[in-house]
Amino acid sequence: MAAVIISLALYFTRHTVPANSTTAATVSTVQSNSIFANSLKLDDPVDFDDARRGLIASPSGKILSASGALLHDFEAYKFITGAAPDSVNPSLWRHARLNAEIGLFKVSEHIYQLRGFDLANMTIIEGKSGWIIVDTLTSSESAAAALAFARQHLGNQAVSAIIFTHSHIDHFGGVLGVISAADAHARHIPIIAPQGFMQEATSENILVGTAMGRRSAYQFGRDLPHTVTGNVDTGLGKDVVYGRFGILPPTQLISQPSEDVLVDGVRIVFHNVPGAEAPAELTFSLPELNAFCGAELVNQTMHNLLPIRGAKVRDALGWSAYLDQSIDQMSGMQVMFSQHTWPVWGNERIISMLKLHRDSYKYMHDQTVRLINAGYTPLEIADMIKLPASLANQFGARGYYGDLRHNVKAIYQFYLGAYDGNPAELNPLPPVEASRHYLELMGGADKVLAAAKIAFDKGEYRWTAELLNHAVLADAGNKPASELLAKTYEQLGYQSESATWRNSYLTASSELRNGPPTKGVSRADFAEMLMQTPTERFLEAMAAALNGPDAEGKNYRINLVLSDQNESYVLWIENAVLHFRKSAASKEANATLTLTRAMFIKMMTGQAGIKDAVFSNEIKVDGSKLDLIGFLSLIDKQPGTFGVVTRGGK
């Protein structure tokens, strides 16, 4: 128990790594990006006009933590201006410039947005007695800064209601920076969310959150410098603000497909869209304001069907169907705003945008299924499918956050799993062992490196990466191979239109040069949120951290009593599996552990260790302390600092 570490997929504390020793874009990369630039109308001004429309004021300075640590610098992306540098895909550079339009914006009468304070947007709707806040960003610090900025320019309005559009933390984690739990309770503030919100918000990534969190540092370029050879965007917005995270339970759940609700004098028609971008999600119409909130069902980018950080695969066909339903909800709508990127104005343009996304997801779904039934594998299909020009030429559906090739693989996985049907893939060798055999077959690392250098000079970077991946996995100490692979990943990153692919390639390059992070999750930042997480979710995570081989033959039985919650559980190991049941204390238990929920969470997040569990004055142990120590020692520590491309530090 003392060793289980809980994390959430997006959210690690930023740590300092040495700046990348970056290389310049090669001739091949310059040529590739030039061809890309000529294939699109990058100078089309419409999106730039929309991204700047309604600007009231732009923020400056920094967002700091209570201890003075830098969380967000509003000047960090000031370098994103003018023509694309050689080291950034020109289409991605255009999108990064659009996302760099930050500040407080008037969307339409009675509707405002704060963009660029965090990864997501905060939307303000003027109600009868105060502000209805739609989504509260990732952290308390960014949410408080955004709200203070709005009050500075719009007046010191009270918060009269909160709407959580869906169950991802960048849309609710900052709620305690908007309103305190005590104030929300005392003033009976409506907190509205889709059905299933709390379960999904508190359980997402608990079981595999350590791995997801580590991988998310790749997806979001968390540790990359903000430079033309580093982090320029995330696809959905700029930085995630890694501050303190909280949650407030909803007071009203939207459970029907559509519900008409009066919120602080404003008529809102909510539409449930579960299982598309999030397991629990809603969109809504504001009929009297002629406005529609698309939440994260539609943004100014193709979305992920399977984030590269990892998640449950999303349903492309269902997503397309929700977008089709949204078109039917557009009567009279003159503006559509979402909780990432910038709005769309005009009914005809809104419907065109919805059709663009509807047909993009439907096309990739249908064509993937067609090729599945023709016998093609995921890797083959990913290289075969291209969107038709009528879709591909529209910037709103290009893969700045999601990516067509990765989405195709996700659709295959959704229906058939990761196995491609070839028995050679039923029981392949693990990567490191396979790489050693490949190196032996190819005549050793020196020959592989020589072949890779030739491929690199030809600009064949995908093949170069495949060759060098074997060399590095087989021998992590092969510095020449690691350095050339780092340079290869840089070129692949420089050419990537997808921000998440660019960030992943460049983070991999940094890891090859500097190693994996030395610190993992900042667990204290989740205290307020974890207090709302059901005990069962922690116990499921504990069971998933049990070291099965070490637990073989062990038969510990432990009572867990949360003294301030009137909760009692019996935990036992049987057949090297950890089980639990909500039950009165067992008389046959080896030990009974009695503690408060706050101390329990400290133990579950690694802030309190085995010694604390046995010897702390805040914890009562009845029975055998030695057996309790034996039981707790079977729970693996999971610090989330493992290597991804180096396979070290696991």
Secondary structure, DSSP 8 states (H G I E B T S, - for coil): -TT-----TT----------------HHHHHHHHHHHHTS-TT--HHHHHHHTTEEE---SEEE-TTS-EEEETTTTTT--SS--TTS-HHHHHHHHHHT--EEEEEETTEEEEESSSSS-EEEEE-SSSEEEE---SSHHHHHHHHHHHHHHH----EEEEE--BSSGGGTTTHHHHS-HHHHHHTT--EEEETTHHHHHHHTTTTTHHHHHHHHHHHTTTTS-SSTTS----SSSS----S-------SEEE-SSEEEEEETTEEEEEEE-TTSSSSSBEEEEEGGGTEEEEETTS-SS---SS-TT------HHHHHHHHHHHHHT-TT--EEEESSS--EESHHHHHHHHHHHHHHHHHHHHHHHHHHHTT--HHHHHHH----HHHHT-GGGS-SSS-HHHHHHHHHHHHH-S--S-GGGTS---HHHHHHHHHHHTT-HHHHHHHHHHHHHTT-HHHHHHHHHHHHHH-TT-HHHHHHHHHHHHHHHHH-SSHHHHHHHHHHHHHHHH-S-S----GGGGHHHHTTS-HHHHHHHHHHTB-HHHHTT---EEEEEETTTTEEEEEEEETTEEEEEE-S--TT-SEEEEE-HHHHHHHHTTSS-HHHHHH-TT-EEEE-HHHHHHHHTTB----S---SSS----
